[in-house]
């Protein structure tokens, strides 16, 4: 399994609306098209963490392919009032919001 973690800023009062938007999105075929196996959203003191698990490391490529789908464009636009870049001065693309893994441990293959 491959994981990605997006880090951004979010007002804690927005949790319900952000969860609702992703709930609607995840009821479509989009997660399957992107290769998403599981999505988890976390909030901590004004920070937003979006953990997404994929069956393979093709998740990044599949997400790039899905970015032009109207459903992907719509959720991206719908989230803008609630999610903001961690560092707006350095944010150029979604890749700038991805946390870099520096340690992993697990059992199994």
KOLZAKE-731429 format. One line per 10 residues: number of its first residue (from 1); for each residue x negated, y negated, z negated of C-alpha. Coordinates in Angstrom, 3 decimals. Layout:
% KOLZAKE-731429
NUM> X,Y,Z ~ ...
This chain:
% KOLZAKE-731429
1> 0.000,0.000,0.000 ~ -1.158,-3.568,0.741 ~ -0.087,-6.589,-1.301 ~ -0.138,-10.336,-0.841 ~ 0.398,-12.957,-3.511 ~ 1.526,-16.465,-2.624 ~ 0.963,-19.168,-5.241 ~ 2.852,-22.467,-5.152 ~ 4.679,-24.900,-7.391 ~ 8.349,-24.668,-8.345
11> 10.560,-26.349,-10.911 ~ 11.824,-23.597,-13.218 ~ 15.377,-24.873,-12.762 ~ 15.170,-23.730,-9.122 ~ 14.718,-20.032,-9.910 ~ 18.357,-19.105,-9.375 ~ 18.589,-20.841,-5.989 ~ 15.285,-19.417,-4.752 ~ 16.365,-15.920,-5.818 ~ 19.698,-16.398,-4.042
21> 17.981,-17.458,-0.811 ~ 15.653,-14.457,-0.876 ~ 18.542,-12.152,-1.768 ~ 20.382,-13.228,1.373 ~ 17.203,-12.933,3.468 ~ 16.374,-9.488,2.092 ~ 19.828,-8.170,2.982 ~ 18.972,-8.680,6.672 ~ 16.640,-6.496,8.712 ~ 13.824,-9.022,8.296
31> 11.964,-7.236,5.466 ~ 11.852,-4.101,7.605 ~ 10.620,-6.052,10.651 ~ 7.868,-7.606,8.539 ~ 6.894,-4.258,7.006 ~ 7.865,-5.431,3.518 ~ 8.303,-2.607,1.057 ~ 8.939,-4.731,-2.042 ~ 9.196,-8.408,-2.957 ~ 8.913,-9.809,-6.465
41> 9.141,-13.457,-7.497 ~ 7.628,-14.812,-10.707 ~ 7.639,-18.216,-12.368 ~ 5.276,-19.505,-15.034 ~ 5.051,-23.094,-16.278 ~ 5.868,-24.759,-12.990 ~ 4.097,-22.178,-10.860 ~ 5.710,-19.828,-8.363 ~ 4.263,-16.412,-7.539 ~ 5.583,-14.411,-4.596
51> 4.267,-10.837,-4.600 ~ 4.985,-8.895,-1.450 ~ 4.014,-5.243,-0.940 ~ 3.591,-3.583,2.448 ~ 3.133,0.039,3.459 ~ 0.019,-0.908,5.463 ~ -2.321,-3.850,5.805 ~ -0.466,-4.855,8.994 ~ 1.832,-7.038,6.872 ~ 0.038,-10.240,7.785
61> 0.263,-9.486,11.506 ~ 3.925,-8.484,11.265 ~ 4.784,-11.642,9.317 ~ 3.043,-13.766,11.944 ~ 5.165,-12.061,14.608 ~ 8.342,-12.678,12.569 ~ 7.624,-16.387,11.993 ~ 9.532,-17.403,15.132 ~ 12.647,-15.414,14.221 ~ 15.495,-17.852,13.400
71> 16.095,-16.112,10.047 ~ 12.465,-16.627,9.033 ~ 12.551,-20.253,10.178 ~ 15.794,-20.808,8.252 ~ 14.550,-19.405,4.930 ~ 11.323,-21.377,5.281 ~ 13.344,-24.561,5.763 ~ 15.814,-23.671,2.995 ~ 12.974,-23.131,0.498 ~ 11.260,-26.473,1.178
81> 13.277,-28.429,-1.425 ~ 12.300,-25.889,-4.103 ~ 8.791,-24.624,-3.300 ~ 5.851,-26.952,-2.775 ~ 2.197,-26.306,-2.012 ~ -0.041,-25.698,-5.005 ~ -2.444,-28.316,-3.625 ~ -0.730,-30.420,-0.939 ~ -4.015,-32.155,-0.100 ~ -5.617,-28.915,1.115
91> -2.568,-27.011,2.410 ~ -2.673,-26.486,6.178 ~ -0.913,-23.148,6.624 ~ 0.643,-20.326,4.557 ~ -2.788,-18.701,4.414 ~ -3.846,-21.555,2.109 ~ -1.320,-20.327,-0.473 ~ -2.554,-16.729,-0.615 ~ -4.364,-15.666,-3.753 ~ -7.585,-13.758,-3.141
101> -7.782,-10.346,-4.771 ~ -11.052,-9.845,-6.593 ~ -10.328,-6.589,-8.448 ~ -7.969,-3.664,-7.980 ~ -7.463,-0.402,-9.791 ~ -4.949,2.361,-9.225 ~ -4.356,6.065,-9.331 ~ -3.637,8.192,-6.317 ~ -4.739,7.818,-2.743
